[in-house]
Every structure is written in structure tokens, then in C-alpha cells.
Amino acid sequence: METAHDVFVGNSTSLSELDDNEVELVVTSPPYPMIEMWDDLFFSLNPDIESSLDDGDGRRAFDLMHEELAETWDEVERVLVDGGIACINIGDATRKVDDSFRVYQNHARITERFDEMGFEPLPDILWRKPANSAAKFMGSGMMPPNAYATLEHEYLLVFRNGKQSREFPSGTDVRYESAYFWEERNEWFSDVWEDVRGTSQELTDADTELRDRSAAYPLEVPYRLINMYSVYGDTVLDPFWGTGTTSLAAMIAARNSVGYELQEKFTEVFDAEVADVAELAHATVSKRVRDHEEFVEQRLEDGKEFKYDAENYDFPVTTKQEKPLQLYTIDGVEQTESGYAVTHSPYNESESIDGDVGGNGQATLGSQFR
């Protein structure tokens, strides 16, 4: 199996390289309105935003920032197939403007926008990423009533494009081959993720501005979402591509991907990541298999039985839907004019590995995913 991964340098307000209904899934994390690290970007898109903040009008600045994002959301609606899913990772913002401190609810504004476009909001996921600080409050310390809680979570908003779910031809095998394990479903489809930690971004480029612009989510976030809401052969779009974490996850998950990014320098960061993606893919799949085998062992020790055996692997599974499950690893990666072409092969259970598989530690799932 082969997948294609294209990256276009430009503003995602125009996804001109994509036709209508060309992608099946969107996974992205846009710039967060009213978070100061993104101010310069929003100022460059609309100078009125800077003027509004200078005038102390936080509400107008907030509205204008979301108007900029809305142009991309319009394009997302155009290129996403009917029944396709859009997953938006967004955090709310706390900010003091003109002596007024408040929360700016980015998640609510984006939900409202997608609802207006005809998307069906589905249950969202709270991704909790506790800060390193032991302090669990801000404001006036131990004295009521003027303290306030810290924001230690972000939202994974999930929208379906239209009222109907995607349809697949009768007898198609791809949904069954793309299945996840029963115990993964129970973990991934929980409404709170507490086991995915935010990770520091170590850019290979020394440019200070580039470092400041990087706010990528950890690889586990898009990897889960891609497995949850797409099948083999689907194309995943990230209109706010950044360092390419979504494309990297799509490679590992054996899906196609398309990304749009304003700054070409970020592609250099991605090139460095791609150099190790085959090892990382093998480590990722091996860990999933090891975790399942541990689940099986524990379930058997608890006196519970399995009714089904996996068709492609030498282990039992909990449900009939898991029987045809087929995992893939990466055989090779070739650079193309617009990105990369990746060759995948079925995962061989006998090749399961433990620990590091590379010299730089990036293929160690303990550090990459936890």
C-alpha cells in the first residue's frame, strides 16, 4: 500500500490545490485567538486586530481573530466529503485587556461557527495536560473570592459534515481492516484524555521566531484521531500544518495527508522528523500489539474468555469486528515534488520490539506518547 503526503506553503484561507469533497478527515490545531504568542500572526492578517487591542477592546479583537479563522473553516466545508469528520484542537484563553481579566471561549466560538455552516457537533473530548506548577489557582492566593482556576485542558472538538454518516459500499473490507482494539476504543473514545501530556518542541532551526511559532500538539493526539475517524485510503487535511505533526501521524497510521503552512521553514523541521518515521511507525504499532497482548493476559488471568481470534495475528480479540484488523508499518519513504510518497506493508507480529529502535530516542513510545 502507498500513501501520499503533500505540503503546500500558503494561507489556508484558499485551499486552491484541493477539489471539492477531496478529503475525508480534518485534524488541526489553529492559532488560538487571544493567546499572546499568536498576536503577531493575527496582526499580520488584519491590522485592525492590533488597533483593537491597543484601544483596550478585547471583545472586538477576539471577534476579528475568529473572522480570520472562519475563512479557513469555509474552505474546510468545501473540501470535506459529506459525512466527513473535522477535529479541531483548541484551547480557551485568559487575558487582561484594559484592566479587564476574563476567559475568551475559543471552543464555543468555533462550535458556533461550524454549527452555522451545517456541521453536526459531536461529543467533544477534553485533553487534560496539567502544568508543571503545583499551584492550582491564580489570582489572590488563599483569600476568597478573587482567585480563579488554572486552564489545564484543551478541547478536541468533533464535527460531522452534514446529518448523515459516511457510507461505504456493501461488502467493503477497509473499515474492518482499519479497526482498532476493543480496549483502545474504550480509552480513545473517553470524553477526557488524561494520559496524553504536552511535549516541548525541539526545533532543529535556531530561528527564535520559528521557535516561538511552534505550538504543536503531541503526536498521540492526531494519531488517535486519525485512527478513530478515518480508514485506510482516506486523506487527512491539516490547514494549520505547523511542524507537520498531523502528517507524521497520518504516515504512521497509513493514511494520505495534505497540509498548508504559511512559513516554509517549518518544512525543514518536518524533513528531519520524516527521516525517522519508519522506525517510529514500527515502534508505534509494536507498542499497540504489546499493549493488546498484556490486556489479553490480564483478562485471561481474571477468568474471562475470548470468543474470537484475529485473522491476521496470533492473538484473540474481544469482538467480531476486530477479527480482520490489519496493522501496517512503513517500508520506504521517497520525496516528491510536493511532499512524500510512503510505502506500507502489513505488520508482522514476529517483528514486535521493545524499547528504543533508533539512536535518537524518538522511536521510544514511552517518551513520545506519555
C-alpha positions as YAML, in Angstrom:
chain: A
units: angstrom
residues:
- id: 1
  name: MET
  ca: [0.00, 0.00, 0.00]
- id: 2
  name: GLU
  ca: [1.21, 3.51, -0.82]
- id: 3
  name: THR
  ca: [0.20, 6.85, 0.66]
- id: 4
  name: ALA
  ca: [0.91, 10.42, -0.48]
- id: 5
  name: HIS
  ca: [1.68, 13.36, 1.80]
- id: 6
  name: ASP
  ca: [1.61, 16.81, 0.22]
- id: 7
  name: VAL
  ca: [2.57, 20.09, 1.84]
- id: 8
  name: PHE
  ca: [1.69, 23.48, 0.36]
- id: 9
  name: VAL
  ca: [3.18, 26.75, 1.55]
- id: 10
  name: GLY
  ca: [0.47, 29.37, 1.70]
- id: 11
  name: ASN
  ca: [-2.54, 30.71, 3.55]
- id: 12
  name: SER
  ca: [-5.24, 28.10, 4.20]
- id: 13
  name: THR
  ca: [-7.96, 30.66, 3.53]
- id: 14
  name: SER
  ca: [-7.63, 29.30, -0.01]
- id: 15
  name: LEU
  ca: [-7.11, 25.56, -0.39]
- id: 16
  name: SER
  ca: [-6.85, 26.01, -4.15]
- id: 17
  name: GLU
  ca: [-4.89, 22.79, -4.72]
- id: 18
  name: LEU
  ca: [-7.83, 20.75, -3.41]
- id: 19
  name: ASP
  ca: [-11.06, 19.97, -5.22]
- id: 20
  name: ASP
  ca: [-14.48, 19.90, -3.61]
- id: 21
  name: ASN
  ca: [-15.05, 16.81, -1.45]
- id: 22
  name: GLU
  ca: [-11.43, 15.67, -1.74]
- id: 23
  name: VAL
  ca: [-10.60, 14.87, 1.90]
- id: 24
  name: GLU
  ca: [-12.29, 12.57, 4.39]
- id: 25
  name: LEU
  ca: [-10.94, 13.92, 7.67]
- id: 26
  name: VAL
  ca: [-9.60, 17.20, 9.04]
- id: 27
  name: VAL
  ca: [-7.31, 17.18, 12.08]
- id: 28
  name: THR
  ca: [-5.82, 20.52, 13.03]
- id: 29
  name: SER
  ca: [-4.88, 22.94, 15.77]
- id: 30
  name: PRO
  ca: [-5.28, 26.55, 14.63]
- id: 31
  name: PRO
  ca: [-3.65, 29.62, 16.17]
- id: 32
  name: TYR
  ca: [-5.53, 30.33, 19.40]
- id: 33
  name: PRO
  ca: [-7.23, 33.75, 19.41]
- id: 34
  name: MET
  ca: [-6.27, 35.95, 22.37]
- id: 35
  name: ILE
  ca: [-3.18, 33.88, 23.22]
- id: 36
  name: GLU
  ca: [-0.33, 36.39, 23.06]
- id: 37
  name: MET
  ca: [2.10, 34.11, 21.22]
- id: 38
  name: TRP
  ca: [-0.23, 34.29, 18.21]
- id: 39
  name: ASP
  ca: [-0.76, 38.08, 18.28]
- id: 40
  name: ASP
  ca: [1.80, 38.91, 15.60]
- id: 41
  name: LEU
  ca: [0.33, 36.38, 13.22]
- id: 42
  name: PHE
  ca: [-3.19, 37.77, 13.62]
- id: 43
  name: PHE
  ca: [-1.85, 41.34, 13.36]
- id: 44
  name: SER
  ca: [-0.25, 40.48, 10.01]
- id: 45
  name: LEU
  ca: [-3.56, 39.14, 8.74]
- id: 46
  name: ASN
  ca: [-5.66, 42.08, 9.91]
- id: 47
  name: PRO
  ca: [-4.12, 45.29, 11.36]
- id: 48
  name: ASP
  ca: [-7.49, 46.17, 12.94]
- id: 49
  name: ILE
  ca: [-6.85, 43.42, 15.47]
- id: 50
  name: GLU
  ca: [-3.78, 45.21, 16.81]
- id: 51
  name: SER
  ca: [-5.65, 48.51, 16.86]
- id: 52
  name: SER
  ca: [-8.49, 46.94, 18.84]
- id: 53
  name: LEU
  ca: [-6.10, 45.61, 21.48]
- id: 54
  name: ASP
  ca: [-4.31, 48.96, 21.65]
- id: 55
  name: ASP
  ca: [-7.69, 50.59, 22.23]
- id: 56
  name: GLY
  ca: [-8.49, 48.12, 25.01]
- id: 57
  name: ASP
  ca: [-11.32, 46.47, 23.05]
- id: 58
  name: GLY
  ca: [-10.65, 42.80, 23.73]
- id: 59
  name: ARG
  ca: [-14.05, 41.64, 22.52]
- id: 60
  name: ARG
  ca: [-13.59, 43.21, 19.09]
- id: 61
  name: ALA
  ca: [-10.08, 41.78, 18.78]
- id: 62
  name: PHE
  ca: [-11.48, 38.36, 19.69]
- id: 63
  name: ASP
  ca: [-14.22, 38.66, 17.06]
- id: 64
  name: LEU
  ca: [-11.78, 39.75, 14.36]
- id: 65
  name: MET
  ca: [-9.38, 36.89, 15.11]
- id: 66
  name: HIS
  ca: [-12.17, 34.38, 14.70]
- id: 67
  name: GLU
  ca: [-13.23, 36.06, 11.46]
- id: 68
  name: GLU
  ca: [-9.77, 35.24, 10.12]
- id: 69
  name: LEU
  ca: [-10.13, 31.59, 11.13]
- id: 70
  name: ALA
  ca: [-13.63, 31.47, 9.64]
- id: 71
  name: GLU
  ca: [-12.23, 31.90, 6.12]
- id: 72
  name: THR
  ca: [-10.34, 28.65, 6.55]
- id: 73
  name: TRP
  ca: [-13.39, 26.92, 8.04]
- id: 74
  name: ASP
  ca: [-15.32, 27.84, 4.88]
- id: 75
  name: GLU
  ca: [-12.68, 26.08, 2.80]
- id: 76
  name: VAL
  ca: [-12.77, 23.08, 5.14]
- id: 77
  name: GLU
  ca: [-16.51, 22.75, 4.49]
- id: 78
  name: ARG
  ca: [-15.85, 22.83, 0.73]
- id: 79
  name: VAL
  ca: [-13.15, 20.15, 0.56]
- id: 80
  name: LEU
  ca: [-14.52, 17.76, 3.22]
- id: 81
  name: VAL
  ca: [-16.76, 14.94, 1.97]
- id: 82
  name: ASP
  ca: [-20.33, 14.62, 3.16]
- id: 83
  name: GLY
  ca: [-20.25, 12.76, 6.44]
- id: 84
  name: GLY
  ca: [-16.55, 13.52, 6.85]
- id: 85
  name: ILE
  ca: [-15.23, 14.50, 10.27]
- id: 86
  name: ALA
  ca: [-13.42, 17.66, 11.34]
- id: 87
  name: CYS
  ca: [-11.42, 17.51, 14.60]
- id: 88
  name: ILE
  ca: [-10.28, 20.86, 15.96]
- id: 89
  name: ASN
  ca: [-7.81, 21.06, 18.85]
- id: 90
  name: ILE
  ca: [-8.36, 24.43, 20.55]
- id: 91
  name: GLY
  ca: [-7.79, 25.98, 23.95]
- id: 92
  name: ASP
  ca: [-9.59, 28.87, 25.60]
- id: 93
  name: ALA
  ca: [-7.62, 31.97, 26.52]
- id: 94
  name: THR
  ca: [-7.34, 34.02, 29.69]
- id: 95
  name: ARG
  ca: [-6.22, 37.58, 29.17]
- id: 96
  name: LYS
  ca: [-6.28, 41.00, 30.75]
- id: 97
  name: VAL
  ca: [-7.21, 43.81, 28.37]
- id: 98
  name: ASP
  ca: [-7.82, 47.37, 29.59]
- id: 99
  name: ASP
  ca: [-7.89, 46.24, 33.25]
- id: 100
  name: SER
  ca: [-10.50, 43.58, 32.45]
- id: 101
  name: PHE
  ca: [-9.47, 39.96, 33.08]
- id: 102
  name: ARG
  ca: [-11.65, 37.26, 31.53]
- id: 103
  name: VAL
  ca: [-11.81, 33.98, 29.65]
- id: 104
  name: TYR
  ca: [-12.17, 34.13, 25.88]
- id: 105
  name: GLN
  ca: [-14.01, 30.95, 24.92]
- id: 106
  name: ASN
  ca: [-12.44, 29.86, 21.68]
- id: 107
  name: HIS
  ca: [-14.08, 26.45, 21.79]
- id: 108
  name: ALA
  ca: [-17.56, 27.97, 22.00]
- id: 109
  name: ARG
  ca: [-16.95, 30.38, 19.13]
- id: 110
  name: ILE
  ca: [-15.63, 27.63, 16.83]
- id: 111
  name: THR
  ca: [-18.52, 25.33, 17.74]
- id: 112
  name: GLU
  ca: [-20.97, 28.09, 16.90]
- id: 113
  name: ARG
  ca: [-19.28, 28.69, 13.55]
- id: 114
  name: PHE
  ca: [-19.32, 25.03, 12.49]
- id: 115
  name: ASP
  ca: [-22.93, 24.71, 13.59]
- id: 116
  name: GLU
  ca: [-23.84, 27.69, 11.41]
- id: 117
  name: MET
  ca: [-22.11, 26.04, 8.42]
- id: 118
  name: GLY
  ca: [-24.31, 22.97, 8.75]
- id: 119
  name: PHE
  ca: [-21.90, 20.69, 10.56]
- id: 120
  name: GLU
  ca: [-23.29, 18.44, 13.28]
- id: 121
  name: PRO
  ca: [-21.38, 18.92, 16.57]
- id: 122
  name: LEU
  ca: [-20.49, 15.54, 18.08]
- id: 123
  name: PRO
  ca: [-19.37, 14.90, 21.66]
- id: 124
  name: ASP
  ca: [-16.05, 16.58, 22.24]
- id: 125
  name: ILE
  ca: [-13.02, 15.39, 24.19]
- id: 126
  name: LEU
  ca: [-11.23, 17.26, 26.93]
- id: 127
  name: TRP
  ca: [-7.48, 16.82, 26.66]
- id: 128
  name: ARG
  ca: [-6.05, 17.49, 30.13]
- id: 129
  name: LYS
  ca: [-2.40, 18.48, 30.13]
- id: 130
  name: PRO
  ca: [-1.53, 19.54, 33.70]
- id: 131
  name: ALA
  ca: [1.07, 22.25, 34.09]
- id: 132
  name: ASN
  ca: [4.30, 21.54, 35.93]
- id: 133
  name: SER
  ca: [3.46, 24.07, 38.62]
- id: 134
  name: ALA
  ca: [1.97, 22.78, 41.86]
- id: 135
  name: ALA
  ca: [-0.27, 25.86, 42.07]
- id: 136
  name: LYS
  ca: [-3.86, 25.03, 41.15]
- id: 137
  name: PHE
  ca: [-5.22, 28.55, 41.29]
- id: 138
  name: MET
  ca: [-4.43, 32.06, 40.16]
- id: 139
  name: GLY
  ca: [-5.37, 35.44, 41.49]
- id: 140
  name: SER
  ca: [-5.50, 36.34, 45.17]
- id: 141
  name: GLY
  ca: [-3.89, 33.27, 46.73]
- id: 142
  name: MET
  ca: [-5.66, 31.79, 49.73]
- id: 143
  name: MET
  ca: [-8.24, 34.56, 50.13]
- id: 144
  name: PRO
  ca: [-11.72, 34.35, 48.59]
- id: 145
  name: PRO
  ca: [-13.40, 35.35, 46.41]
- id: 146
  name: ASN
  ca: [-11.00, 36.60, 43.72]
- id: 147
  name: ALA
  ca: [-8.91, 33.55, 42.82]
- id: 148
  name: TYR
  ca: [-9.60, 31.61, 39.65]
- id: 149
  name: ALA
  ca: [-8.86, 28.14, 38.36]
- id: 150
  name: THR
  ca: [-5.99, 27.46, 36.01]
- id: 151
  name: LEU
  ca: [-6.74, 26.26, 32.49]
- id: 152
  name: GLU
  ca: [-5.20, 22.79, 32.30]
- id: 153
  name: HIS
  ca: [-7.21, 21.39, 29.44]
- id: 154
  name: GLU
  ca: [-7.84, 21.90, 25.77]
- id: 155
  name: TYR
  ca: [-10.78, 20.85, 23.65]
- id: 156
  name: LEU
  ca: [-10.81, 18.31, 20.85]
- id: 157
  name: LEU
  ca: [-13.92, 19.49, 19.04]
- id: 158
  name: VAL
  ca: [-15.51, 16.94, 16.70]
- id: 159
  name: PHE
  ca: [-17.89, 17.86, 13.87]
- id: 160
  name: ARG
  ca: [-19.56, 15.81, 11.14]
- id: 161
  name: ASN
  ca: [-20.13, 17.46, 7.78]
- id: 162
  name: GLY
  ca: [-23.89, 17.10, 7.47]
- id: 163
  name: LYS
  ca: [-26.52, 14.99, 9.16]
- id: 164
  name: GLN
  ca: [-25.58, 11.63, 7.65]
- id: 165
  name: SER
  ca: [-22.56, 9.49, 8.46]
- id: 166
  name: ARG
  ca: [-20.26, 8.35, 5.67]
- id: 167
  name: GLU
  ca: [-21.48, 5.40, 3.64]
- id: 168
  name: PHE
  ca: [-19.32, 2.55, 2.36]
- id: 169
  name: PRO
  ca: [-20.12, 0.08, -0.44]
- id: 170
  name: SER
  ca: [-21.63, -3.17, 0.71]
- id: 171
  name: GLY
  ca: [-19.01, -5.84, 1.33]
- id: 172
  name: THR
  ca: [-16.09, -3.41, 1.58]
- id: 173
  name: ASP
  ca: [-13.28, -4.67, 3.80]
- id: 174
  name: VAL
  ca: [-11.47, -1.41, 4.50]
- id: 175
  name: ARG
  ca: [-13.47, -0.48, 7.62]
- id: 176
  name: TYR
  ca: [-12.79, -3.87, 9.19]
- id: 177
  name: GLU
  ca: [-9.09, -3.81, 8.30]
- id: 178
  name: SER
  ca: [-8.90, -0.31, 9.82]
- id: 179
  name: ALA
  ca: [-10.44, -1.42, 13.11]
- id: 180
  name: TYR
  ca: [-8.86, -0.64, 16.46]
- id: 181
  name: PHE
  ca: [-8.74, -2.89, 19.51]
- id: 182
  name: TRP
  ca: [-11.74, -3.02, 21.86]
- id: 183
  name: GLU
  ca: [-9.69, -1.70, 24.77]
- id: 184
  name: GLU
  ca: [-8.33, 1.13, 22.58]
- id: 185
  name: ARG
  ca: [-11.88, 2.14, 21.77]
- id: 186
  name: ASN
  ca: [-12.69, 2.36, 25.46]
- id: 187
  name: GLU
  ca: [-9.68, 4.59, 26.06]
- id: 188
  name: TRP
  ca: [-9.76, 6.71, 22.92]
- id: 189
  name: PHE
  ca: [-13.48, 7.45, 22.98]
- id: 190
  name: SER
  ca: [-13.46, 8.56, 26.59]
- id: 191
  name: ASP
  ca: [-14.55, 12.18, 26.92]
- id: 192
  name: VAL
  ca: [-11.44, 13.06, 28.97]
- id: 193
  name: TRP
  ca: [-7.86, 12.21, 27.96]
- id: 194
  name: GLU
  ca: [-5.55, 12.40, 30.94]
- id: 195
  name: ASP
  ca: [-2.74, 10.19, 29.65]
- id: 196
  name: VAL
  ca: [-1.52, 12.44, 26.82]
- id: 197
  name: ARG
  ca: [0.97, 15.01, 28.01]
- id: 198
  name: GLY
  ca: [2.03, 18.17, 26.24]
- id: 199
  name: THR
  ca: [5.60, 17.93, 24.97]
- id: 200
  name: SER
  ca: [8.25, 20.56, 24.39]
- id: 201
  name: GLN
  ca: [9.05, 21.19, 20.75]
- id: 202
  name: GLU
  ca: [12.74, 20.87, 19.92]
- id: 203
  name: LEU
  ca: [13.15, 22.59, 16.59]
- id: 204
  name: THR
  ca: [16.26, 21.98, 14.57]
- id: 205
  name: ASP
  ca: [16.18, 25.55, 13.30]
- id: 206
  name: ALA
  ca: [17.82, 28.16, 15.52]
- id: 207
  name: ASP
  ca: [15.47, 30.92, 14.38]
- id: 208
  name: THR
  ca: [13.91, 32.44, 17.51]
- id: 209
  name: GLU
  ca: [10.71, 33.47, 15.74]
- id: 210
  name: LEU
  ca: [10.24, 29.96, 14.39]
- id: 211
  name: ARG
  ca: [10.59, 28.53, 17.89]
- id: 212
  name: ASP
  ca: [8.02, 31.00, 19.19]
- id: 213
  name: ARG
  ca: [5.60, 30.00, 16.40]
- id: 214
  name: SER
  ca: [5.71, 26.29, 17.23]
- id: 215
  name: ALA
  ca: [2.86, 25.02, 19.42]
- id: 216
  name: ALA
  ca: [2.39, 21.53, 18.04]
- id: 217
  name: TYR
  ca: [0.29, 19.02, 19.91]
- id: 218
  name: PRO
  ca: [1.95, 15.71, 20.85]
- id: 219
  name: LEU
  ca: [1.89, 13.03, 18.17]
- id: 220
  name: GLU
  ca: [-0.52, 10.84, 20.11]
- id: 221
  name: VAL
  ca: [-3.35, 13.36, 19.66]
- id: 222
  name: PRO
  ca: [-3.60, 13.30, 15.85]
- id: 223
  name: TYR
  ca: [-2.61, 9.61, 15.73]
- id: 224
  name: ARG
  ca: [-5.60, 8.64, 17.86]
- id: 225
  name: LEU
  ca: [-8.00, 10.92, 15.99]
- id: 226
  name: ILE
  ca: [-6.88, 9.61, 12.59]
- id: 227
  name: ASN
  ca: [-7.45, 6.01, 13.69]
- id: 228
  name: MET
  ca: [-10.79, 6.92, 15.28]
- id: 229
  name: TYR
  ca: [-12.32, 8.84, 12.38]
- id: 230
  name: SER
  ca: [-10.80, 7.56, 9.13]
- id: 231
  name: VAL
  ca: [-9.97, 4.35, 7.26]
- id: 232
  name: TYR
  ca: [-7.05, 3.22, 5.13]
- id: 233
  name: GLY
  ca: [-7.02, 5.14, 1.87]
- id: 234
  name: ASP
  ca: [-8.57, 8.29, 3.35]
- id: 235
  name: THR
  ca: [-6.91, 11.70, 3.09]
- id: 236
  name: VAL
  ca: [-6.35, 13.79, 6.22]
- id: 237
  name: LEU
  ca: [-6.12, 17.57, 5.93]
- id: 238
  name: ASP
  ca: [-4.35, 19.91, 8.34]
- id: 239
  name: PRO
  ca: [-4.89, 23.52, 7.20]
- id: 240
  name: PHE
  ca: [-2.70, 24.82, 10.06]
- id: 241
  name: TRP
  ca: [0.17, 22.43, 9.47]
- id: 242
  name: GLY
  ca: [2.96, 23.90, 11.65]
- id: 243
  name: THR
  ca: [5.72, 21.33, 12.13]
- id: 244
  name: GLY
  ca: [3.67, 18.64, 10.39]
- id: 245
  name: THR
  ca: [2.62, 16.53, 13.38]
- id: 246
  name: THR
  ca: [-0.66, 15.58, 11.69]
- id: 247
  name: SER
  ca: [1.11, 14.45, 8.51]
- id: 248
  name: LEU
  ca: [3.59, 12.44, 10.56]
- id: 249
  name: ALA
  ca: [0.71, 10.73, 12.36]
- id: 250
  name: ALA
  ca: [-1.02, 10.06, 9.03]
- id: 251
  name: MET
  ca: [2.11, 8.39, 7.70]
- id: 252
  name: ILE
  ca: [2.30, 6.15, 10.76]
- id: 253
  name: ALA
  ca: [-1.44, 5.37, 10.50]
- id: 254
  name: ALA
  ca: [-1.15, 4.57, 6.76]
- id: 255
  name: ARG
  ca: [-3.42, 7.37, 5.58]
- id: 256
  name: ASN
  ca: [-2.79, 10.10, 3.00]
- id: 257
  name: SER
  ca: [-2.34, 13.70, 4.14]
- id: 258
  name: VAL
  ca: [-2.35, 17.28, 2.93]
- id: 259
  name: GLY
  ca: [-1.01, 20.26, 4.87]
- id: 260
  name: TYR
  ca: [-0.98, 24.02, 4.45]
- id: 261
  name: GLU
  ca: [1.58, 26.20, 6.24]
- id: 262
  name: LEU
  ca: [2.44, 29.89, 5.99]
- id: 263
  name: GLN
  ca: [6.13, 29.55, 6.86]
- id: 264
  name: GLU
  ca: [8.28, 27.40, 4.59]
- id: 265
  name: LYS
  ca: [10.90, 26.98, 7.31]
- id: 266
  name: PHE
  ca: [8.63, 24.56, 9.14]
- id: 267
  name: THR
  ca: [9.04, 22.06, 6.31]
- id: 268
  name: GLU
  ca: [12.69, 21.70, 7.29]
- id: 269
  name: VAL
  ca: [11.60, 20.55, 10.75]
- id: 270
  name: PHE
  ca: [9.29, 18.01, 9.15]
- id: 271
  name: ASP
  ca: [12.03, 16.70, 6.87]
- id: 272
  name: ALA
  ca: [14.10, 15.85, 9.95]
- id: 273
  name: GLU
  ca: [11.15, 14.01, 11.50]
- id: 274
  name: VAL
  ca: [10.46, 12.02, 8.33]
- id: 275
  name: ALA
  ca: [13.99, 10.64, 8.41]
- id: 276
  name: ASP
  ca: [12.98, 8.50, 11.42]
- id: 277
  name: VAL
  ca: [9.33, 7.85, 10.59]
- id: 278
  name: ALA
  ca: [9.81, 4.20, 9.56]
- id: 279
  name: GLU
  ca: [11.31, 3.35, 12.93]
- id: 280
  name: LEU
  ca: [8.68, 5.37, 14.75]
- id: 281
  name: ALA
  ca: [5.87, 3.66, 12.84]
- id: 282
  name: HIS
  ca: [7.24, 0.23, 13.71]
- id: 283
  name: ALA
  ca: [7.59, 1.20, 17.37]
- id: 284
  name: THR
  ca: [4.07, 2.61, 17.43]
- id: 285
  name: VAL
  ca: [2.43, -0.49, 16.02]
- id: 286
  name: SER
  ca: [4.59, -2.81, 18.13]
- id: 287
  name: LYS
  ca: [3.52, -0.99, 21.27]
- id: 288
  name: ARG
  ca: [-0.15, -1.28, 20.32]
- id: 289
  name: VAL
  ca: [0.30, -5.03, 19.86]
- id: 290
  name: ARG
  ca: [2.22, -5.41, 23.13]
- id: 291
  name: ASP
  ca: [-0.45, -3.44, 24.97]
- id: 292
  name: HIS
  ca: [-3.14, -5.70, 23.50]
- id: 293
  name: GLU
  ca: [-1.23, -8.84, 24.47]
- id: 294
  name: GLU
  ca: [-0.94, -7.54, 28.02]
- id: 295
  name: PHE
  ca: [-4.69, -6.84, 28.00]
- id: 296
  name: VAL
  ca: [-5.33, -10.41, 26.83]
- id: 297
  name: GLU
  ca: [-3.08, -11.87, 29.51]
- id: 298
  name: GLN
  ca: [-4.78, -9.87, 32.25]
- id: 299
  name: ARG
  ca: [-8.25, -10.76, 31.02]
- id: 300
  name: LEU
  ca: [-7.40, -14.47, 30.98]
- id: 301
  name: GLU
  ca: [-5.95, -14.22, 34.48]
- id: 302
  name: ASP
  ca: [-9.25, -12.68, 35.57]
- id: 303
  name: GLY
  ca: [-11.03, -15.80, 34.34]
- id: 304
  name: LYS
  ca: [-12.60, -14.21, 31.26]
- id: 305
  name: GLU
  ca: [-12.59, -15.87, 27.86]
- id: 306
  name: PHE
  ca: [-12.32, -14.63, 24.28]
- id: 307
  name: LYS
  ca: [-14.78, -15.76, 21.62]
- id: 308
  name: TYR
  ca: [-12.80, -14.58, 18.61]
- id: 309
  name: ASP
  ca: [-9.31, -14.91, 17.15]
- id: 310
  name: ALA
  ca: [-7.65, -12.28, 14.98]
- id: 311
  name: GLU
  ca: [-7.42, -13.42, 11.37]
- id: 312
  name: ASN
  ca: [-4.02, -11.82, 10.71]
- id: 313
  name: TYR
  ca: [-2.36, -12.27, 14.12]
- id: 314
  name: ASP
  ca: [-1.80, -14.96, 16.69]
- id: 315
  name: PHE
  ca: [-3.88, -13.48, 19.49]
- id: 316
  name: PRO
  ca: [-7.55, -13.39, 20.47]
- id: 317
  name: VAL
  ca: [-9.76, -10.30, 20.26]
- id: 318
  name: THR
  ca: [-12.84, -9.24, 22.15]
- id: 319
  name: THR
  ca: [-15.29, -8.54, 19.33]
- id: 320
  name: LYS
  ca: [-16.10, -9.93, 15.91]
- id: 321
  name: GLN
  ca: [-15.36, -6.55, 14.33]
- id: 322
  name: GLU
  ca: [-11.71, -6.82, 15.38]
- id: 323
  name: LYS
  ca: [-11.09, -10.15, 13.64]
- id: 324
  name: PRO
  ca: [-10.00, -8.71, 10.22]
- id: 325
  name: LEU
  ca: [-7.88, -5.95, 11.84]
- id: 326
  name: GLN
  ca: [-4.70, -5.32, 9.85]
- id: 327
  name: LEU
  ca: [-1.88, -3.08, 11.04]
- id: 328
  name: TYR
  ca: [0.76, -1.56, 8.78]
- id: 329
  name: THR
  ca: [4.34, -0.39, 9.10]
- id: 330
  name: ILE
  ca: [6.48, 1.67, 6.74]
- id: 331
  name: ASP
  ca: [8.86, 0.12, 4.20]
- id: 332
  name: GLY
  ca: [10.14, 3.24, 2.50]
- id: 333
  name: VAL
  ca: [9.79, 6.98, 2.09]
- id: 334
  name: GLU
  ca: [10.53, 8.94, -1.08]
- id: 335
  name: GLN
  ca: [10.46, 12.69, -1.54]
- id: 336
  name: THR
  ca: [8.16, 14.01, -4.25]
- id: 337
  name: GLU
  ca: [7.66, 17.41, -5.84]
- id: 338
  name: SER
  ca: [5.03, 18.39, -3.28]
- id: 339
  name: GLY
  ca: [5.87, 16.18, -0.30]
- id: 340
  name: TYR
  ca: [6.46, 12.49, 0.28]
- id: 341
  name: ALA
  ca: [5.35, 9.09, -1.00]
- id: 342
  name: VAL
  ca: [5.30, 6.33, 1.61]
- id: 343
  name: THR
  ca: [5.21, 2.58, 1.05]
- id: 344
  name: HIS
  ca: [3.49, 0.47, 3.71]
- id: 345
  name: SER
  ca: [3.46, -3.27, 4.37]
- id: 346
  name: PRO
  ca: [1.36, -5.43, 6.71]
- id: 347
  name: TYR
  ca: [2.78, -5.60, 10.21]
- id: 348
  name: ASN
  ca: [4.41, -8.90, 11.10]
- id: 349
  name: GLU
  ca: [3.72, -9.83, 14.71]
- id: 350
  name: SER
  ca: [7.03, -11.69, 14.98]
- id: 351
  name: GLU
  ca: [8.85, -8.40, 14.48]
- id: 352
  name: SER
  ca: [7.48, -6.87, 17.70]
- id: 353
  name: ILE
  ca: [10.12, -4.86, 19.51]
- id: 354
  name: ASP
  ca: [10.72, -3.38, 22.92]
- id: 355
  name: GLY
  ca: [12.18, -0.02, 23.83]
- id: 356
  name: ASP
  ca: [14.30, 2.11, 21.52]
- id: 357
  name: VAL
  ca: [14.64, 1.24, 17.87]
- id: 358
  name: GLY
  ca: [16.67, 4.27, 16.91]
- id: 359
  name: GLY
  ca: [19.70, 6.11, 18.16]
- id: 360
  name: ASN
  ca: [17.93, 9.39, 18.91]
- id: 361
  name: GLY
  ca: [15.21, 8.01, 21.18]
- id: 362
  name: GLN
  ca: [12.35, 9.38, 19.04]
- id: 363
  name: ALA
  ca: [11.01, 5.89, 18.44]
- id: 364
  name: THR
  ca: [10.61, 5.20, 22.14]
- id: 365
  name: LEU
  ca: [6.89, 5.29, 22.78]
- id: 366
  name: GLY
  ca: [7.35, 5.98, 26.46]
- id: 367
  name: SER
  ca: [8.87, 9.38, 25.75]
- id: 368
  name: GLN
  ca: [6.93, 10.12, 22.58]
- id: 369
  name: PHE
  ca: [3.42, 9.31, 23.79]
- id: 370
  name: ARG
  ca: [3.43, 9.71, 27.56]
...
